[in-house]
Amino acid sequence: MSEKNEGKVIKPIETRMASLVFVANLVPSAALIALLVLIDASVYVIGIVAVLSFFLSVFSVTTVWRMAQYHFQSVHNLLDAIVCGDYSFRGAHEQSSGAYGELIKTINALAVTIQRQRMQSQESQVLIRKVLEQIDVAILSWDESHQIHLINPAAKSLIGVSSEAETIQQPSEEVCALIVTLEQLKVGEMHLKDMTIGNERGRYRIRLERFITDGDTHYLVFLTNVSSILRSEERRAWRNLVRVLSHEINNSLAPLRSFSRALSSQIDKREADAELKQELLDGLNVIGNRADSLISFVQSYHKVARLPEPSRQKHDFRELVVNLADLFSDNHIVVDGQSITVSLDVAQIEQVMINLIKNAIEAGSDLEPIEINWRRVGNTLAVNVLDSGPGIHNADNLFTPFYTTKPKGSGIGLVFSQQVVEAHGGHLDISNRDDATGCRASFTLPIH
């Protein structure tokens, strides 16, 4: 609107159209009356013509005004329905010709197009929601005030959110701290970062994006824990190595053991110096015993390399822990946790708990108890085994097969435990305690 027209009241278009029709009818009526005056028509005739002309003008104006108002109201109703999201209304353009009929036809086509696009958009949103629910990549979106506007189930499980809502108005302090850390990353690039998120510590592949909605800046992040993928590749390499070593060592030890036993039987049958005979027998026994030990050693690693899939069944986790604690009655073990039913392979998880408890007993102090606690975090069971020992000085080789710092250790306990936990869909982590001196062995299991 120009400055000249500011403050003026513009008459409705149907009123202006009626005014034009009235003027258009008034001009010929005035001309007719003027003609009657010129020909000296009677006042009676002139009056009748004037009255008829007036009523004809009023009738024409009223008819035009009503038709215009009807047509404009029809257009308004159609457009208002589209604005309100109702695309089922259609205008009857078959009975209308000219520009008005074309206008109604165009509005109908617009409603059909918008309805089709909206349906396609809704179908796309349903598909995207299904993908977000099933994908194992954690996806999170928030604004500058750290309100979360999008979070998929993988992200909820990762950061420990139990809410079913897709938005979070007031995230926890831990989640806000994570958001602040993520905002410091460079936008649009792939990052590999060692982080602790929720109860999971690992190496995460992170991609951060920034976008604007309704003038507000939003962030979108994709988080993938690649630690299990890297460990899976590492275990595959170790399994191949163990398979080759087992084959070669067994092929070498089997004939060696057989040969030593054959020589022992031959010496027993022949006459020889008693002292020499005994020395030979002792030497051959040493060879045979070492061969048996090496074969047993290789077989133990072979079992780890061929760990079976978990045979899951529902079990009370508290009952499992209490029964295991009774096996270590000579040690002071504190159990803290409620009854939670979890779908798991009882035998495998029991062996994991035995390995972690034994490690805690061997590393801990005789004066302090071993603490086992667990709690539910969203759809995840978080378990901790705590000791009061000196802690971990070098965590680089904790999950490396064959590596051990114990004089009689085999180096497969933690490797086995990690494989079992990850086969259940969880995560195992060993770290130093934050609240006291000692070590914390923690793992998670999904609650189905």
C-alpha positions as CSV (number, residue, x, y, z in Angstrom):
1,M,0.0,0.0,0.0
2,S,1.4,3.4,-1.0
3,E,1.8,6.3,1.5
4,K,-1.0,8.2,-0.2
5,N,-3.5,5.4,0.5
6,E,-2.4,4.9,4.1
7,G,-5.2,5.5,6.6
8,K,-7.9,5.3,3.9
9,V,-10.7,2.8,4.1
10,I,-10.9,0.8,0.8
11,K,-14.5,-0.2,-0.1
12,P,-15.1,-3.9,-0.8
13,I,-14.9,-4.8,-4.5
14,E,-18.5,-6.0,-4.7
15,T,-19.6,-2.5,-3.4
16,R,-17.6,-0.8,-6.0
17,M,-19.0,-3.1,-8.7
18,A,-22.5,-2.3,-7.6
19,S,-21.8,1.4,-7.7
20,L,-20.5,1.1,-11.3
21,V,-23.7,-0.8,-12.3
22,F,-25.9,1.9,-10.6
23,V,-24.1,4.7,-12.5
24,A,-24.3,2.7,-15.7
25,N,-28.0,2.3,-15.3
26,L,-28.5,6.0,-14.2
27,V,-26.9,7.5,-17.3
28,P,-29.4,6.1,-19.9
29,S,-32.3,6.7,-17.5
30,A,-31.3,10.4,-17.2
31,A,-30.9,10.6,-20.9
32,L,-34.4,9.2,-21.4
33,I,-35.9,11.6,-18.9
34,A,-34.1,14.5,-20.7
35,L,-35.5,13.4,-24.0
36,L,-39.1,13.2,-22.6
37,V,-38.7,16.8,-21.3
38,L,-37.5,18.0,-24.7
39,I,-40.6,16.5,-26.4
40,D,-42.9,18.1,-23.8
41,A,-44.1,14.8,-22.4
42,S,-46.5,15.0,-19.5
43,V,-45.2,15.1,-16.0
44,Y,-47.1,11.9,-15.3
45,V,-45.2,10.0,-17.9
46,I,-41.8,11.5,-16.9
47,G,-42.5,10.6,-13.2
48,I,-43.4,7.0,-14.2
49,V,-40.3,6.6,-16.3
50,A,-38.1,8.1,-13.5
51,V,-39.6,5.7,-10.9
52,L,-39.2,2.7,-13.1
53,S,-35.7,3.7,-14.0
54,F,-34.8,4.0,-10.3
55,F,-36.3,0.6,-9.3
56,L,-34.6,-1.0,-12.3
57,S,-31.2,0.4,-11.2
58,V,-31.8,-0.7,-7.7
59,F,-32.7,-4.2,-8.9
60,S,-29.7,-4.4,-11.2
61,V,-27.4,-3.2,-8.4
62,T,-28.8,-5.7,-5.9
63,T,-28.5,-8.6,-8.3
64,V,-24.9,-7.7,-9.3
65,W,-24.0,-7.2,-5.6
66,R,-25.5,-10.6,-4.5
67,M,-23.9,-12.5,-7.4
68,A,-20.5,-10.9,-6.8
69,Q,-20.8,-11.6,-3.0
70,Y,-21.8,-15.2,-3.7
71,H,-18.9,-15.8,-6.1
72,F,-16.3,-14.1,-3.8
73,Q,-17.7,-16.0,-0.8
74,S,-17.4,-19.3,-2.7
75,V,-13.7,-18.5,-3.5
76,H,-13.1,-17.5,0.1
77,N,-14.6,-20.8,1.4
78,L,-12.5,-22.9,-0.9
79,L,-9.3,-21.0,0.0
80,D,-10.1,-21.0,3.7
81,A,-10.6,-24.8,3.6
82,I,-7.1,-25.2,2.0
83,V,-5.6,-22.9,4.6
84,C,-7.2,-25.0,7.4
85,G,-5.9,-28.2,5.8
86,D,-9.2,-29.5,4.5
87,Y,-8.6,-30.4,0.8
88,S,-12.0,-32.2,0.3
89,F,-13.9,-29.1,-0.8
90,R,-14.4,-28.6,-4.5
91,G,-16.0,-25.7,-6.4
92,A,-18.6,-26.3,-9.1
93,H,-16.9,-24.9,-12.2
94,E,-18.9,-26.8,-14.8
95,Q,-21.9,-24.4,-14.5
96,S,-19.7,-21.3,-14.6
97,S,-18.0,-19.9,-17.7
98,G,-15.4,-17.3,-18.3
99,A,-12.8,-16.1,-15.9
100,Y,-14.7,-17.2,-12.8
101,G,-15.0,-20.8,-14.0
102,E,-11.3,-20.9,-14.8
103,L,-10.6,-19.5,-11.3
104,I,-12.6,-22.2,-9.6
105,K,-11.0,-24.9,-11.8
106,T,-7.5,-23.6,-10.8
107,I,-8.4,-23.6,-7.1
108,N,-9.7,-27.2,-7.4
109,A,-6.4,-28.2,-9.1
110,L,-4.4,-26.4,-6.4
111,A,-6.3,-28.3,-3.6
112,V,-5.7,-31.7,-5.4
113,T,-2.0,-30.9,-5.8
114,I,-1.5,-29.8,-2.2
115,Q,-3.5,-32.8,-0.9
116,R,-1.3,-35.2,-3.0
117,Q,1.9,-33.4,-1.8
118,R,0.7,-33.6,1.8
119,M,0.0,-37.3,1.6
120,Q,3.4,-37.9,0.1
121,S,5.0,-35.8,2.9
122,Q,3.1,-37.8,5.5
123,E,4.1,-41.1,3.9
124,S,7.7,-39.9,3.8
125,Q,7.6,-38.9,7.5
126,V,6.3,-42.3,8.4
127,L,9.1,-44.0,6.4
128,I,11.7,-41.7,8.0
129,R,10.3,-42.4,11.5
130,K,10.5,-46.2,10.9
131,V,14.1,-45.9,9.7
132,L,15.0,-43.8,12.7
133,E,13.4,-46.4,15.0
134,Q,15.3,-49.3,13.4
135,I,18.7,-47.8,12.6
136,D,21.4,-48.4,15.2
137,V,23.0,-45.0,14.6
138,A,22.2,-42.5,17.4
139,I,20.5,-39.4,15.9
140,L,20.0,-36.3,18.0
141,S,18.8,-32.8,17.1
142,W,18.6,-29.7,19.4
143,D,18.4,-25.9,19.2
144,E,20.6,-23.2,20.7
145,S,18.8,-23.4,24.1
146,H,19.7,-27.2,24.2
147,Q,16.1,-28.3,23.9
148,I,16.1,-31.7,22.1
149,H,13.6,-31.7,19.1
150,L,14.5,-35.1,17.7
151,I,15.9,-38.3,19.3
152,N,15.6,-41.8,18.0
153,P,15.6,-45.0,20.2
154,A,19.3,-45.7,19.6
155,A,20.1,-42.2,21.0
156,K,17.8,-42.7,24.0
157,S,19.5,-46.0,24.8
158,L,22.9,-44.4,24.4
159,I,22.4,-41.4,26.7
160,G,20.0,-43.3,29.1
161,V,16.7,-41.6,28.4
162,S,13.6,-43.6,29.2
163,S,11.0,-41.1,27.9
164,E,8.9,-42.2,24.9
165,A,8.6,-38.6,23.7
166,E,10.5,-37.5,20.6
167,T,11.3,-34.2,22.2
168,I,13.0,-33.3,25.5
169,Q,12.4,-29.8,26.8
170,Q,14.8,-30.0,29.8
171,P,17.7,-32.5,29.2
172,S,19.8,-33.6,32.2
173,E,23.1,-32.0,33.1
174,E,25.0,-35.0,31.6
175,V,23.1,-34.6,28.3
176,C,23.7,-30.8,28.2
177,A,27.4,-31.4,28.9
178,L,27.5,-33.9,25.9
179,I,25.7,-31.4,23.7
180,V,28.2,-28.7,24.6
181,T,31.1,-31.1,23.8
182,L,29.5,-32.0,20.4
183,E,28.9,-28.3,19.5
184,Q,32.7,-27.7,19.7
185,L,33.3,-30.1,16.8
186,K,33.7,-28.8,13.2
187,V,30.4,-28.9,11.3
188,G,30.2,-31.1,8.2
189,E,33.2,-33.3,8.9
190,M,33.5,-36.9,10.2
191,H,35.2,-37.2,13.6
192,L,36.6,-40.2,15.5
193,K,36.6,-39.5,19.2
194,D,37.1,-41.6,22.3
195,M,34.3,-40.6,24.7
196,T,32.1,-41.9,27.6
197,I,28.4,-41.4,26.7
198,G,26.0,-42.7,29.3
199,N,27.4,-46.0,30.5
200,E,29.3,-46.7,27.3
201,R,32.9,-45.8,26.8
202,G,34.3,-46.3,23.3
203,R,35.4,-44.8,20.1
204,Y,32.6,-42.9,18.3
205,R,32.2,-41.8,14.7
206,I,30.5,-38.4,14.9
207,R,29.1,-36.1,12.2
208,L,27.7,-32.8,13.2
209,E,25.4,-30.7,10.9
210,R,23.8,-27.3,11.4
211,F,20.5,-26.1,9.8
212,I,18.0,-23.3,10.3
213,T,14.3,-23.8,10.9
214,D,11.9,-20.8,11.3
215,G,14.9,-18.5,11.7
216,D,16.4,-20.6,14.6
217,T,19.7,-22.5,14.4
218,H,19.5,-26.2,15.1
219,Y,22.1,-28.9,15.3
220,L,21.9,-32.5,14.0
221,V,24.4,-35.2,15.1
222,F,25.0,-38.8,14.1
223,L,26.8,-41.0,16.7
224,T,28.1,-44.5,16.0
225,N,30.0,-46.6,18.5
226,V,32.6,-48.2,16.2
227,S,34.5,-49.9,19.1
228,S,32.5,-53.1,18.7
229,I,33.1,-53.1,14.9
230,L,36.8,-52.6,15.4
231,R,37.0,-55.3,18.1
232,S,35.0,-57.7,15.9
233,E,37.6,-57.3,13.2
234,E,40.3,-57.7,15.7
235,R,38.7,-60.9,17.1
236,R,38.3,-62.2,13.6
237,A,42.0,-61.8,13.0
238,W,42.8,-63.4,16.4
239,R,40.5,-66.3,15.6
240,N,42.3,-66.9,12.3
241,L,45.6,-66.8,14.1
242,V,44.5,-69.2,16.7
243,R,43.1,-71.5,14.1
244,V,46.4,-71.6,12.3
245,L,48.4,-71.9,15.5
246,S,46.2,-74.7,16.8
247,H,46.6,-76.6,13.6
248,E,50.3,-76.3,13.4
249,I,51.0,-76.9,17.1
250,N,48.7,-79.9,17.3
251,N,50.3,-81.4,14.2
252,S,53.7,-81.0,15.9
253,L,52.8,-82.0,19.4
254,A,50.6,-85.1,18.6
255,P,53.5,-87.1,17.0
256,L,55.9,-85.8,19.7
257,R,53.7,-87.1,22.5
258,S,53.1,-90.4,20.7
259,F,56.8,-90.8,20.1
260,S,57.8,-90.1,23.7
261,R,55.3,-92.7,24.9
262,A,56.5,-95.3,22.4
263,L,60.1,-94.7,23.6
264,S,59.0,-95.1,27.2
265,S,57.4,-98.4,26.5
266,Q,60.5,-99.6,24.6
267,I,62.8,-98.6,27.5
268,D,60.7,-100.5,29.9
269,K,61.1,-103.7,27.9
270,R,64.8,-103.5,27.4
271,E,67.5,-104.1,30.0
272,A,69.6,-101.0,30.7
273,D,71.4,-99.3,33.5
274,A,68.8,-98.5,36.1
275,E,70.0,-94.9,36.6
276,L,70.2,-94.2,32.9
277,K,66.9,-95.8,32.3
278,Q,65.3,-93.6,35.0
279,E,66.8,-90.5,33.5
280,L,65.5,-91.4,30.1
281,L,62.0,-92.1,31.4
282,D,62.0,-88.9,33.4
283,G,63.0,-86.9,30.3
284,L,60.4,-88.5,28.2
285,N,57.7,-87.9,30.8
286,V,58.6,-84.3,30.9
287,I,58.3,-84.2,27.1
288,G,54.9,-85.9,27.3
289,N,53.6,-83.7,30.1
290,R,54.6,-80.5,28.3
291,A,53.0,-81.8,25.1
292,D,49.8,-82.4,27.0
293,S,49.9,-79.0,28.6
294,L,50.5,-77.2,25.3
295,I,47.6,-79.2,23.7
296,S,45.3,-78.2,26.6
297,F,46.5,-74.6,26.3
298,V,45.7,-74.5,22.6
299,Q,42.3,-76.1,23.1
300,S,41.4,-73.4,25.7
301,Y,42.0,-70.6,23.1
302,H,40.2,-72.6,20.5
303,K,37.1,-72.6,22.7
304,V,37.2,-68.8,22.9
305,A,37.6,-68.5,19.1
306,R,34.5,-70.7,18.6
307,L,32.1,-69.1,21.2
308,P,28.5,-70.2,20.5
309,E,25.6,-67.8,20.1
310,P,23.8,-67.0,23.4
311,S,20.9,-69.2,24.2
312,R,18.6,-66.6,25.8
313,Q,16.0,-67.1,28.4
314,K,14.3,-64.8,30.9
315,H,16.1,-64.8,34.3
316,D,16.1,-62.7,37.5
317,F,19.5,-61.0,37.5
318,R,19.5,-60.5,41.3
319,E,19.0,-64.3,41.8
320,L,21.9,-65.0,39.4
321,V,24.2,-62.6,41.3
322,V,23.2,-63.8,44.8
323,N,23.8,-67.5,43.8
324,L,27.3,-66.6,42.4
325,A,28.2,-64.6,45.6
326,D,27.5,-67.7,47.6
327,L,30.3,-69.4,45.7
328,F,32.8,-66.9,47.1
329,S,31.7,-67.2,50.7
330,D,35.2,-66.8,52.0
331,N,35.2,-63.2,50.6
332,H,33.2,-60.2,51.7
333,I,30.9,-59.4,48.8
334,V,28.2,-56.7,49.0
335,V,25.3,-57.1,46.6
336,D,23.1,-54.0,45.8
337,G,20.3,-54.2,43.3
338,Q,16.6,-55.0,42.8
339,S,15.1,-57.9,41.0
340,I,15.2,-57.2,37.2
341,T,14.2,-59.8,34.6
342,V,16.6,-60.0,31.7
343,S,16.7,-62.2,28.6
344,L,20.2,-63.8,28.6
345,D,22.3,-66.9,28.4
346,V,22.6,-67.8,32.0
347,A,25.7,-70.0,31.7
348,Q,27.6,-67.4,29.7
349,I,26.7,-64.4,31.9
350,E,27.5,-66.5,35.0
351,Q,31.0,-67.1,33.6
352,V,31.3,-63.4,32.9
353,M,30.4,-62.6,36.5
354,I,32.8,-65.2,37.8
355,N,35.6,-63.8,35.8
356,L,35.0,-60.3,37.0
357,I,34.5,-61.3,40.6
358,K,37.7,-63.3,40.6
359,N,39.6,-60.4,39.1
360,A,38.2,-58.1,41.7
361,I,39.2,-60.5,44.5
362,E,42.7,-60.9,43.2
363,A,43.2,-57.2,42.7
364,G,41.3,-55.9,45.8
365,S,42.2,-55.3,49.4
366,D,41.4,-57.9,52.1
367,L,40.1,-55.1,54.3
368,E,37.5,-53.8,51.8
369,P,34.5,-55.7,50.4
370,I,33.9,-56.4,46.7
371,E,30.7,-54.5,45.7
372,I,28.4,-55.6,42.9
373,N,25.6,-53.3,42.0
374,W,23.2,-52.9,39.1
375,R,20.3,-50.6,38.0
376,R,18.0,-50.1,35.1
377,V,18.8,-47.2,32.7
378,G,16.1,-46.9,30.1
379,N,15.9,-50.3,28.4
380,T,19.4,-51.2,29.5
381,L,20.7,-53.1,32.6
382,A,23.9,-51.4,33.9
383,V,26.1,-53.7,36.1
384,N,29.2,-52.7,38.1
385,V,31.8,-54.8,39.9
386,L,34.0,-52.6,42.2
387,D,37.2,-53.5,44.1
388,S,39.5,-51.4,46.3
389,G,42.8,-52.5,44.8
390,P,45.5,-50.3,43.3
391,G,43.6,-49.8,40.1
392,I,44.7,-50.1,36.4
393,H,48.1,-48.6,35.4
394,N,48.0,-49.6,31.7
395,A,44.6,-50.3,30.1
396,D,45.9,-50.6,26.5
397,N,46.1,-54.4,26.5
398,L,43.2,-55.3,28.8
399,F,41.2,-57.0,26.0
400,T,44.2,-58.3,24.0
401,P,44.1,-62.1,23.7
402,F,47.0,-64.0,25.3
403,Y,48.1,-60.9,27.3
404,T,48.1,-61.2,31.1
405,T,50.0,-59.7,34.1
406,K,49.2,-62.7,36.4
407,P,51.8,-65.4,36.9
408,K,49.3,-68.2,36.1
409,G,46.9,-66.2,34.0
410,S,45.9,-67.3,30.5
411,G,44.9,-63.9,29.1
412,I,41.4,-65.1,27.9
413,G,39.1,-64.2,30.8
414,L,38.4,-60.6,29.8
415,V,38.4,-61.4,26.1
416,F,35.8,-64.1,26.7
417,S,33.7,-61.8,28.9
418,Q,33.8,-59.1,26.3
419,Q,32.7,-61.4,23.6
420,V,29.8,-62.8,25.6
421,V,28.6,-59.3,26.6
422,E,28.8,-58.0,23.1
423,A,27.1,-61.1,21.7
424,H,24.2,-60.1,24.1
425,G,24.1,-56.6,22.6
426,G,25.9,-55.0,25.5
427,H,29.2,-53.3,26.2
428,L,32.0,-54.2,28.7
429,D,34.4,-51.6,30.1
430,I,37.2,-51.7,32.7
431,S,38.3,-48.4,34.3
432,N,39.6,-46.9,37.5
433,R,37.1,-45.7,40.0
434,D,36.3,-42.0,40.4
435,D,35.0,-42.2,43.9
436,A,37.7,-44.3,45.5
437,T,40.9,-46.2,44.9
438,G,40.3,-49.4,42.9
439,C,38.9,-50.7,39.6
440,R,35.4,-50.6,38.1
441,A,34.3,-53.4,35.8
442,S,31.1,-52.4,34.2
443,F,28.9,-53.9,31.5
444,T,25.5,-53.3,30.0
445,L,22.8,-55.7,28.8
446,P,19.7,-54.9,26.9
447,I,16.4,-55.6,28.7
448,H,14.0,-57.2,26.2
